[in-house]
């Protein structure tokens, strides 16, 4: 086994802190966007939810995701069926 340099603990901790900042930013953005855009709506306006929602258009060929007919101007959290 070739010689390995000892791990630089400060560099490692800085890297972990930076990753934490990145994931925190992603989480904050997703949380904010979820108040006005359904998190189950993909980039092609198809619903990826595994549950029913009143904004799903079921008139699609078998095997395709339902079309999301909702507006991005609404708070979708109340539309989800529990």
C-alpha positions as CSV (number, residue, x, y, z in Angstrom):
1,X,0.0,0.0,0.0
2,X,1.5,3.4,-1.0
3,X,2.3,5.9,1.7
4,X,-0.7,8.1,2.6
5,X,-0.5,11.6,3.8
6,X,-2.2,12.2,7.1
7,X,-5.6,13.8,6.9
8,X,-5.8,17.5,7.3
9,X,-8.5,17.8,10.0
10,X,-9.0,21.5,9.6
11,X,-9.5,21.2,5.8
12,X,-11.8,18.2,6.4
13,X,-13.9,20.2,8.9
14,X,-14.1,23.2,6.5
15,X,-15.2,20.9,3.7
16,X,-17.9,19.4,5.9
17,X,-19.1,22.9,7.0
18,X,-19.2,24.0,3.3
19,X,-21.3,21.0,2.4
20,X,-23.6,21.8,5.3
21,X,-24.0,25.3,4.0
22,X,-24.8,24.0,0.5
23,X,-27.5,21.5,1.8
24,X,-29.0,24.2,4.1
25,X,-29.3,26.5,1.1
26,X,-31.0,23.8,-1.0
27,X,-33.4,23.0,1.9
28,X,-34.3,26.7,2.4
29,X,-35.0,27.1,-1.3
30,X,-37.1,24.0,-1.4
31,X,-39.1,25.0,1.7
32,X,-39.8,28.5,0.3
33,X,-40.8,27.2,-3.2
34,X,-43.1,24.6,-1.7
35,X,-45.4,27.4,-0.4
36,X,-46.3,28.3,-4.0
37,X,-45.3,25.4,-6.2
38,X,-46.2,21.8,-5.6
39,X,-43.1,19.8,-4.8
40,X,-44.5,16.8,-6.7
41,X,-44.7,18.7,-10.0
42,X,-41.7,18.0,-12.2
43,X,-40.1,20.3,-14.9
44,X,-42.6,18.9,-17.5
45,X,-45.6,19.8,-15.3
46,X,-46.2,16.1,-14.6
47,X,-47.3,14.9,-11.1
48,X,-44.9,12.6,-9.4
49,X,-47.0,12.2,-6.2
50,X,-47.9,8.7,-5.1
51,X,-51.3,9.9,-3.8
52,X,-54.3,11.7,-5.1
53,X,-54.6,15.4,-5.7
54,X,-57.4,17.5,-7.1
55,X,-55.0,19.1,-9.6
56,X,-54.1,15.8,-11.3
57,X,-55.4,15.4,-14.9
58,X,-55.9,11.6,-15.3
59,X,-56.6,11.7,-19.1
60,X,-53.1,10.5,-20.1
61,X,-52.1,7.2,-21.6
62,X,-51.5,4.3,-19.2
63,X,-48.0,4.3,-17.7
64,X,-47.6,8.1,-18.0
65,X,-47.5,10.5,-15.1
66,X,-50.7,12.6,-14.6
67,X,-50.6,16.2,-15.8
68,X,-50.5,18.8,-13.0
69,X,-53.3,21.3,-13.8
70,X,-52.7,23.6,-10.8
71,X,-51.4,27.1,-10.9
72,X,-48.1,28.1,-9.4
73,X,-49.8,31.1,-7.9
74,X,-51.5,29.0,-5.3
75,X,-50.4,27.5,-2.0
76,X,-50.7,23.8,-2.8
77,X,-50.5,22.3,0.6
78,X,-54.3,22.4,1.1
79,X,-54.9,20.5,-2.2
80,X,-53.1,17.3,-1.1
81,X,-55.4,14.5,0.0
82,X,-54.3,12.9,3.2
